[in-house]
């Protein structure tokens, strides 16, 4: 038999107070109570620094007997410095063995324990992820320490991974959806590090050696620039003692490297990159411009407006291109936010013969957003969507550990999290208009079209200055 749980008096008082305040603000009571119940606050956590500079964030979560640990380093592809793919191969190599364990020994031990683990690199960061039963912390945490502090960069394993990566770089060009972001980033950001392809190019990867990876590790995997975020079933003081014992003696091996990037390019006109794929029957397209960095004060307001334009299924773009015209299975807009800059991208795909109809319609939707703004009903729907989705983004120890690591790297604090609903609610119709004008580019747009160039070349140039590449050519 299912028994109803009687709410506590304190909870009732909180909800009633929210309803009263909402009524004063003109918000219907039922909706106010619903939104209050979906509010999210960052659970209690402790952040401290070891003597070597390593930042550690610990958060207890006792619902399940699991622990997730993430180590994050400022060692992404933006730091490849003329060797695309180096950051990615270096991160992969962390799991190729340590000074005391081979790759096979690491895999056998972790798989015996049922642990999940992987290493990654993206545009700005690299890291390792471990998730394991809390009872196995004595076995897993020392192994994680060795992976982070003492990677061996095993020559045979490194050579095997490099060989596979070279094949993967060829294979991914067969799927335009897998490479359109790399083409767009390079076209938009140019020689800046944000234009570097994460997985590299064939020419570059061929020349990367394990010594290059080791040198990259020594420069960029340093305790004073990194964070270790651990969430799960543990006692904070006990975990703090363990981490201090495991990581306090970690010392950097090389000198710190100051990242010197060329300035972001200034695009004084619209441009088009047409990437030819002779056997294509569809066109993958993306267009946009510069966006905002992650710590921008308008970040949340931009998310609200973008939900209207193309950040959810029931968006202006998807409604126009998919629902109304049947040109695609999906159209979206995205703000990719980095530490120092960002990009705004509208993207979709369609049949070759409908390419320009789809691109023109997407441009018309963007123009309509600027000319008409957002009506109150649509804005309220987008805000309710974001408020409702936000708590579900942080339901697992892994998502919470990722959040703690992101707070360190991007420099925002828990007020950004705890005040999310209030900031979303603070976006009204007038604020939305200001955000559109300020952050949604409509001029000097940069276009990437991947498809059959013979069918597209004659009309693609109307969007801007045309440049062509072959998809089979190396690089982006």
ZIMO-V318823 format. One record per helix or strand of 2 or more residues. SS is the DSSP state (helix for helix, strand for strand). FROM is the first residue (numbers start at 1). TO is the last residue. If there is no record, write none. Layout:
SS_FROM_TO + SS_FROM_TO
This chain:
helix_9_24 + helix_29_37 + strand_46_49 + strand_55_60 + strand_66_73 + helix_77_79 + helix_86_93 + strand_97_98 + helix_103_112 + strand_116_121 + strand_126_133 + helix_134_149 + helix_155_172 + helix_176_189 + helix_193_195 + helix_202_207 + helix_210_220 + helix_223_225 + strand_227_232 + helix_236_247 + strand_271_276 + strand_282_290 + helix_299_309 + helix_316_324 + strand_331_337 + strand_342_351 + helix_352_372 + helix_376_392 + helix_397_410 + helix_414_418 + helix_420_425 + helix_429_439 + strand_446_451 + helix_453_463 + strand_465_470
